[in-house]
């Protein structure tokens, strides 16, 4: 890292660190107002609110423009509040339990602990809904799960260490997404529960598979299915939806054991169906600020194709095949020669 990049990274780190300290001193109830103010600002930034709106319209074509805008603004507010609450929880771990209602989580969480007595580990899947940072924290801090969370490495190394320190509170191991497959399997074999965000675009050549979300095919990582089906590991999907003054922690296992699913696609579709059900509970708390419907499969019907947002496209063959990528690299090498 050169001098100017390092200086920029340090300035960003100091700014976030100051916010980190500030959120730790603010009362929890203040985050609602902070979310409303800064979420509204984000909504009106060009490309922010509009991206949320086109995604919401794709998922809920039956909703009118006014309702779509309301959900989009709520999504921006939820994003700001999630960031504030993440910093607050790091500073107040003892008060965290008071913010969570475990009624819809306890039975499934306790069953998971019993199922893991064979030492195979378990898998927790969660979408970017409510406060997604709290999903793993609930299991690790309130149910004493040994958690290993898969995260993307931040480009800023100083911020990466700061954020990772907050996520690793308690017995939580951080697994960076680059080259995570081997580390995930190792952690599972050691009895850890792997926390994975389910709603991210994963290219088929990198282990993704297309499944339907709101009736629209999207690429999702098949890693949860591969890891769960191999040894019939316990797998559940959870979320922490914000209610008035508390979070409704929801944890649900799949309709049948992982080993009974005939394919990875079938299991991932089951997870995605529950994800959609969760999002419908509180669409204004979902992270719509993401090009979730970016890739259009070639074989999709004209009716479904019309539902994709304007930014979506049919990807090239190398999106699907590692062989295509290697052929391209070899062609480039020949040109350089």
C-alpha positions as CSV (number, residue, x, y, z in Angstrom):
1,X,0.0,0.0,0.0
2,X,1.5,3.3,-1.1
3,X,1.7,6.4,1.2
4,X,-1.5,8.2,-0.1
5,X,-3.6,5.0,-0.1
6,X,-2.4,4.2,3.4
7,X,-3.2,7.8,4.5
8,X,-6.7,7.6,3.1
9,X,-7.2,4.2,4.8
10,X,-6.1,5.6,8.1
11,X,-8.4,8.7,7.8
12,X,-11.3,6.4,7.0
13,X,-10.5,4.2,9.9
14,X,-10.3,7.2,12.3
15,X,-13.7,8.4,11.1
16,X,-15.3,5.0,11.6
17,X,-13.6,4.6,15.0
18,X,-15.0,7.9,16.1
19,X,-18.5,6.8,15.0
20,X,-17.9,3.5,16.8
21,X,-17.1,5.3,20.0
22,X,-20.0,7.7,19.6
23,X,-22.6,5.0,19.0
24,X,-21.3,3.3,22.2
25,X,-22.2,6.3,24.2
26,X,-25.6,7.1,22.7
27,X,-28.8,5.7,24.2
28,X,-30.3,2.8,22.2
29,X,-33.6,4.7,21.6
30,X,-31.8,7.4,19.7
31,X,-31.0,5.1,16.7
32,X,-34.6,5.3,15.4
33,X,-34.2,9.1,14.9
34,X,-30.7,8.7,13.5
35,X,-31.9,6.1,11.1
36,X,-34.8,8.3,9.9
37,X,-32.6,11.3,9.3
38,X,-29.7,9.7,7.6
39,X,-31.8,7.0,5.9
40,X,-33.8,9.8,4.2
41,X,-30.5,11.5,3.1
42,X,-29.3,8.2,1.6
43,X,-32.6,7.6,-0.2
44,X,-32.3,10.9,-2.1
45,X,-28.7,10.4,-3.1
46,X,-28.8,9.6,-6.9
47,X,-28.6,5.9,-7.5
48,X,-29.4,4.9,-3.9
49,X,-33.2,5.2,-3.5
50,X,-33.8,4.5,-7.2
51,X,-32.0,1.1,-7.0
52,X,-34.0,0.1,-4.0
53,X,-37.2,1.1,-5.8
54,X,-36.5,-0.9,-9.0
55,X,-35.7,-4.0,-6.9
56,X,-38.8,-3.6,-4.8
57,X,-40.9,-3.2,-7.9
58,X,-39.4,-6.4,-9.4
59,X,-40.2,-8.4,-6.2
60,X,-43.6,-6.8,-5.6
61,X,-45.1,-5.8,-9.0
62,X,-48.5,-5.5,-7.3
63,X,-47.4,-2.6,-5.1
64,X,-48.1,1.0,-6.2
65,X,-45.4,3.6,-6.5
66,X,-46.1,5.2,-3.2
67,X,-45.8,2.0,-1.3
68,X,-42.6,1.1,-3.2
69,X,-41.1,4.5,-2.1
70,X,-42.1,3.9,1.5
71,X,-40.4,0.5,1.6
72,X,-37.3,1.9,-0.1
73,X,-37.0,4.7,2.5
74,X,-37.5,2.2,5.2
75,X,-34.8,0.0,3.8
76,X,-32.3,2.9,3.9
77,X,-33.3,3.7,7.5
78,X,-32.9,0.1,8.5
79,X,-29.4,0.1,7.0
80,X,-28.3,3.1,9.1
81,X,-29.9,1.6,12.2
82,X,-28.2,-1.7,11.7
83,X,-24.8,0.0,11.5
84,X,-25.5,2.0,14.7
85,X,-26.8,-1.0,16.5
86,X,-23.7,-3.1,15.5
87,X,-21.4,-0.6,17.1
88,X,-23.7,-0.2,20.2
89,X,-23.8,-3.9,20.8
90,X,-20.0,-4.1,20.7
91,X,-19.9,-1.5,23.5
92,X,-22.8,-2.9,25.5
93,X,-22.7,-6.8,25.2
94,X,-24.4,-7.1,28.6
95,X,-27.4,-5.1,27.5
96,X,-27.8,-6.9,24.1
97,X,-29.9,-9.7,25.6
98,X,-32.6,-7.1,26.7
99,X,-33.2,-6.1,23.0
100,X,-34.1,-9.6,21.8
101,X,-37.3,-11.7,22.0
102,X,-36.3,-15.3,21.8
103,X,-39.9,-16.8,21.7
104,X,-39.7,-17.8,18.0
105,X,-36.1,-18.9,18.2
106,X,-35.5,-20.8,21.4
107,X,-36.9,-24.3,20.5
108,X,-35.0,-24.5,17.2
109,X,-31.8,-23.1,18.7
110,X,-31.9,-25.7,21.6
111,X,-32.6,-28.5,19.2
112,X,-29.6,-27.4,17.1
113,X,-27.3,-27.7,20.2
114,X,-28.6,-31.3,20.8
115,X,-28.1,-32.2,17.2
116,X,-24.5,-31.0,17.3
117,X,-23.5,-33.4,20.1
118,X,-22.2,-35.8,17.4
119,X,-19.5,-33.2,16.6
120,X,-20.5,-32.5,13.0
121,X,-21.2,-28.8,13.5
122,X,-24.2,-26.9,12.1
123,X,-25.1,-24.3,9.5
124,X,-26.9,-21.0,10.1
125,X,-28.1,-19.2,7.0
126,X,-29.5,-15.6,7.2
127,X,-30.6,-12.9,4.8
128,X,-29.8,-9.2,4.9
129,X,-33.0,-8.6,6.8
130,X,-33.6,-6.7,10.1
131,X,-30.3,-6.6,11.8
132,X,-28.4,-9.4,10.1
133,X,-25.3,-8.7,12.2
134,X,-27.3,-9.9,15.3
135,X,-28.3,-13.3,13.9
136,X,-25.0,-15.0,14.7
137,X,-24.6,-12.9,17.9
138,X,-27.9,-14.3,19.2
139,X,-26.7,-17.9,18.9
140,X,-23.2,-17.3,20.2
141,X,-24.0,-14.9,23.1
142,X,-27.4,-16.1,24.2
143,X,-27.3,-19.8,23.4
144,X,-23.5,-20.3,23.6
145,X,-23.0,-21.7,20.1
146,X,-19.4,-21.8,18.9
147,X,-19.8,-19.6,15.8
148,X,-17.7,-19.2,12.7
149,X,-18.9,-16.4,10.5
150,X,-18.1,-16.0,6.8
151,X,-17.4,-12.3,5.9
152,X,-16.0,-10.4,3.0
153,X,-12.6,-8.8,3.7
154,X,-12.8,-5.0,3.7
155,X,-10.5,-3.2,1.3
156,X,-9.3,-1.0,4.1
157,X,-7.2,-3.3,6.4
158,X,-7.6,-1.0,9.4
159,X,-11.4,-1.1,9.0
160,X,-11.3,-4.8,8.4
161,X,-9.6,-5.4,11.8
162,X,-12.1,-3.0,13.6
163,X,-15.2,-4.6,12.1
164,X,-13.8,-8.2,12.6
165,X,-13.1,-7.4,16.3
166,X,-16.8,-6.5,16.7
167,X,-18.0,-9.6,14.9
168,X,-15.7,-11.9,16.8
169,X,-17.1,-11.0,20.3
170,X,-17.3,-14.2,22.4
171,X,-16.4,-17.5,20.9
172,X,-16.8,-16.4,17.2
173,X,-14.2,-17.3,14.6
174,X,-14.0,-15.0,11.5
175,X,-13.7,-16.8,8.1
176,X,-12.9,-14.5,5.2
177,X,-14.9,-15.3,2.0
178,X,-11.9,-15.7,-0.2
179,X,-10.8,-19.3,0.0
180,X,-13.4,-20.0,2.8
181,X,-14.5,-23.4,1.6
182,X,-11.7,-25.4,3.2
183,X,-11.9,-23.3,6.4
184,X,-15.7,-23.8,6.6
185,X,-15.3,-27.5,6.5
186,X,-12.6,-27.5,9.0
187,X,-14.6,-25.4,11.4
188,X,-17.7,-27.7,11.0
189,X,-15.5,-30.7,11.8
190,X,-14.4,-28.9,14.9
191,X,-18.0,-28.5,16.1
192,X,-18.5,-24.9,15.0
193,X,-21.7,-23.5,13.6
194,X,-21.1,-21.7,10.3
195,X,-22.9,-18.4,9.7
196,X,-23.6,-17.7,6.0
197,X,-25.4,-14.8,4.3
198,X,-27.7,-16.5,1.7
199,X,-28.8,-13.6,-0.5
200,X,-25.6,-12.7,-2.5
201,X,-24.9,-13.2,-6.2
202,X,-22.6,-16.2,-6.6
203,X,-21.5,-17.0,-10.1
204,X,-22.1,-20.7,-11.1
205,X,-18.4,-21.0,-12.0
206,X,-17.7,-20.1,-8.3
207,X,-20.3,-22.6,-6.9
208,X,-23.5,-20.7,-7.5
209,X,-26.9,-22.2,-8.6
210,X,-30.0,-20.4,-9.9
211,X,-33.1,-20.6,-7.7
212,X,-36.3,-18.5,-7.6
213,X,-36.7,-15.5,-5.4
214,X,-40.0,-13.8,-5.7
215,X,-40.4,-15.8,-8.9
216,X,-37.2,-14.4,-10.4
217,X,-34.2,-16.7,-10.9
218,X,-31.1,-15.5,-9.0
219,X,-27.7,-17.1,-8.4
220,X,-27.1,-18.3,-4.9
221,X,-24.1,-20.1,-3.3
222,X,-24.6,-23.8,-3.1
223,X,-22.1,-24.0,-0.2
224,X,-24.8,-24.5,2.6
225,X,-26.2,-27.4,0.7
226,X,-22.9,-29.0,-0.1
227,X,-21.8,-28.8,3.5
228,X,-25.1,-29.9,5.0
229,X,-25.9,-32.8,2.7
230,X,-22.4,-34.4,3.0
231,X,-22.8,-35.4,6.6
232,X,-26.5,-34.6,7.2
233,X,-25.6,-31.6,9.3
234,X,-28.2,-29.6,11.1
235,X,-29.1,-26.5,9.0
236,X,-31.5,-23.7,9.9
237,X,-32.3,-20.2,8.6
238,X,-32.7,-17.3,11.0
239,X,-33.3,-13.6,11.1
240,X,-33.7,-10.8,13.7
241,X,-36.6,-8.5,12.6
242,X,-36.9,-5.2,14.4
243,X,-40.1,-4.5,16.3
244,X,-41.0,-1.7,18.7
245,X,-38.2,-1.7,21.2
246,X,-37.0,-5.3,20.5
247,X,-35.9,-7.8,17.9
248,X,-38.0,-10.7,17.0
249,X,-35.5,-13.5,16.7
250,X,-36.7,-16.2,14.3
251,X,-35.0,-19.5,13.7
252,X,-36.4,-22.2,11.5
253,X,-35.1,-25.5,10.3
254,X,-35.8,-26.9,6.9
255,X,-38.9,-29.1,6.2
256,X,-36.8,-32.2,6.1
257,X,-33.2,-33.3,7.1
258,X,-30.4,-32.1,4.7
259,X,-29.6,-35.7,3.6
260,X,-33.1,-36.2,2.3
261,X,-32.8,-33.5,-0.3
262,X,-32.1,-35.0,-3.7
263,X,-29.9,-32.2,-4.9
264,X,-28.1,-29.0,-3.8
265,X,-30.5,-27.0,-5.9
266,X,-33.5,-28.4,-4.1
267,X,-32.1,-27.6,-0.7
268,X,-31.0,-24.1,-1.7
269,X,-34.5,-23.4,-3.1
270,X,-36.0,-24.5,0.2
271,X,-33.8,-22.0,2.0
272,X,-34.7,-19.3,-0.6
273,X,-38.4,-19.9,-0.1
274,X,-38.1,-19.3,3.6
275,X,-35.9,-16.2,2.9
276,X,-38.7,-14.8,0.8
277,X,-41.2,-15.6,3.5
278,X,-39.1,-13.7,6.0
279,X,-38.7,-10.7,3.7
280,X,-42.5,-10.5,3.2
281,X,-42.8,-10.1,7.0
282,X,-40.9,-6.8,6.9
283,X,-40.0,-5.7,3.4
284,X,-38.9,-2.3,4.6
285,X,-36.2,-4.0,6.7
286,X,-34.6,-5.8,3.8
287,X,-31.4,-4.5,2.1
288,X,-32.7,-3.6,-1.3
289,X,-29.6,-1.6,-2.0
290,X,-28.0,-4.4,-4.0
291,X,-28.2,-5.6,-7.6
292,X,-29.9,-8.8,-6.5
293,X,-31.6,-9.4,-9.9
294,X,-28.5,-8.7,-12.0
295,X,-28.1,-11.9,-13.9
296,X,-30.7,-13.3,-16.4
297,X,-30.4,-17.1,-17.3
298,X,-30.5,-17.7,-21.1
299,X,-33.4,-20.2,-20.8
300,X,-35.7,-17.9,-18.8
301,X,-39.2,-17.4,-20.3
302,X,-40.1,-14.0,-21.9
303,X,-42.7,-13.4,-19.2
304,X,-40.1,-13.8,-16.4
305,X,-37.5,-11.8,-18.3
306,X,-39.8,-8.8,-18.3
307,X,-39.8,-8.8,-14.5
308,X,-36.0,-8.2,-14.2
309,X,-34.9,-4.6,-13.5
310,X,-33.4,-2.5,-16.3
311,X,-29.9,-3.1,-15.0
312,X,-30.1,-6.9,-15.4
313,X,-28.4,-8.6,-18.3
314,X,-27.7,-12.1,-19.7
315,X,-24.1,-12.9,-18.6
316,X,-21.4,-14.3,-20.9
317,X,-20.5,-18.0,-20.9
318,X,-17.6,-17.4,-18.6
319,X,-20.0,-16.4,-15.9
320,X,-21.2,-20.0,-15.9
321,X,-18.1,-22.0,-16.8
322,X,-14.6,-22.0,-15.3
323,X,-13.4,-23.6,-18.6
324,X,-14.6,-20.5,-20.5
325,X,-12.6,-18.3,-18.1
326,X,-9.5,-20.4,-18.5
327,X,-9.9,-20.3,-22.3
328,X,-10.1,-16.6,-22.2
329,X,-6.9,-16.3,-20.0
330,X,-5.0,-18.6,-22.4
331,X,-6.1,-16.5,-25.4
332,X,-4.9,-13.4,-23.6
333,X,-1.6,-15.1,-22.8
334,X,-1.2,-16.0,-26.5
335,X,-1.8,-12.4,-27.5
336,X,0.8,-11.2,-25.0
337,X,3.3,-13.6,-26.5
